[in-house]
Amino acid sequence: MITGSQFERTYRSGDKFEKADLEEQEMEYLCDKDSFCFMNTTNYEQIFLTRDQLEDVIDLLKENTVCTVLLHNQKPIGVTLPHSST
């Protein structure tokens, strides 16, 4: 998910996997100068994402839109836009 690379592996029925540390947070999109700023709507912490991290949604982002940001080990790996924006 993080790098976008794909691979093929075969697993046995008894194989176990480590649970991924994933968390979703509501964040408000603030601006888009050199990097794209998102602010947590609960604690007001800000994170900055690059154009590459937002390539799927970059053309649809509007300032002050509240999005869902997917975090893996507290690092952003994806952004989901709301179903409708007003």
Steps between C-alpha positions, in 0.01 A plus 500: 500500500774743587723454196234381257709199402333168432632148544371146493539262794352171603386456860403192697182476701691516831706810414452797732540868427591795716210743534563830324488817711238689298294796617259736327476865605279781380719783375424831336691591184649848547731605216718389210819699464809275486332224699141427589398575860236300687389587854356247743152626591527364856843604625598756230830327418612553143659262251641577159467276197673517163343520156603136443312385810181669375514417130158326497310785669710809431271644231194464727640659817343829607618712789321431833374158386490244783656175375581165655875441522626143537808470721740206528723524809392866530615579142245600235458248217167598347226761480131438440278787394147540637225344287360843420626850553296817534 
